[in-house]
Amino acid sequence: MNKILVPFDFSEVAKNALDFAIQLGNRTTACKVTLFHVIEHPSASTFKTMGISDYDPMEVIYMKKLIAQVEAKLAETIANTGTGKVPLDFKIKLGNPGTEVVQMVESDKIDMVVMGTRGAEGLNEFFMGSNAEKVVRHAACPVVTMKNPAKAEIIREIVFASDFEQINEDFIGHLKSLRRVLDARLRIVKINTPASFYPSRWDNALMDKFVKKHDLGECTTDIYNHSNEEDGIRAYAEDIGAHMIALGTHQLKGAKHFLKGSIAEDVVNHSPVPVWTYHL
């Protein structure tokens, strides 16, 4: 893990994410952390609707001043942040935050995104979701999302919930890397719900086969009953005192995502502890 990207909007949750990213960087070798600020910019269609040209001189002057202000604030943030051995830099883009983060991951070959999230509730969650959801859904690298401050040194138990189907070796490799960096134990769990219920004998055999196939070493396996998977994952993590949740996402898009939704994205929106996600 050589490159960590931290979407940064100067909020408290973004500062929490930066602090955690630095902690992770100090647990690896030759790791750089980049603060990434996106200035939301109206689209060309919005310009036309407002009667403003894409090349309006006043707009250009305003954007240049805004970029200079953001650069100064990011430089000040870096100067006032203790980083240990981790070098910090920053980048600024214009556009949509979720989209720009995903593109940055691909163009700069980012190894991990660590980002704060305020979550989303009610109609806002249903119709819009959050930038964190967009990044989780589209990013080509693992993403850690978090609301609250977190200390890497106290993460000793990582809940990994799954149905244990369609999990590739790339995902397992990243999961093992996370465990090594944090020096934590995996607590593997199968959430049984009324809509998707299997006998304990079946689930135990499935998890035992999964652990042996992927050589996961020291870990535990549990079955947890709940009314739904999303709440069951969070409840299990709370019951055992885990400080992180790890999940796979199918990264559904378009109509499929609208109809089926995503367990990972729901947990990201509501978990009080950091959530690590990667595509399956």
Secondary structure by P-SEA (a helix, b strand, c coil): ccbbbbbccccaaaaaaaaaaaaaaaaccbbbbbbbbbcccccaaaaaaaccccccaaaaaaaaaaaaaaaaaaaaaaaacccccbbbbbccccccaaaaaaaaaaaacccbbbbcccccccccccccccaaaaaaaccccbbbbbccccccccccbbbbbcccccccaaaaaaaaaaaaaaccccbbbbbbcccccccaaaaaaaaaaaaaaaccccccccccccccaaaaaaaaaaaaccccccccccccccccccccccaaaaaaaccccbbbbbcc
